[in-house]
Amino acid sequence: MGVTGFAEKSHDVSLIGGFRYGEQLSDEAKDALREVGLAALHARGRLPAKFEELLTADGVGRLVGALAPSVDQIFEAMQAQAEEEQEAR
């Protein structure tokens, strides 16, 4: 069928894209995203007792889940801006 490894490859491409996006953010933007994620975890009662726990796979998963709504909003705003720029041309 030719689909072996498709999910893994898609996952890897997404990770690479995320890292590239993150590398382009200023330190202030990175700090702001972390603060949003940590505040969301705290509000959900999922903030770990020790910061080091956020550095585990489970901790990163928690933070990603907490950030997902904010990231969706960022991407929606970026798309709207791109569409406005396209219409202005």
Residue pairs with C-beta under 8 A, 6 or more apart in sequence:
22 30
25 33
33 67
33 70
36 66
36 67
36 70
37 63
37 66
37 67
37 70
38 47
38 63
38 66
40 66
40 67
40 69
40 70
41 47
41 62
41 63
41 66
44 66
46 62
46 66
48 54
48 59
48 62
53 59
54 60
54 62
54 63
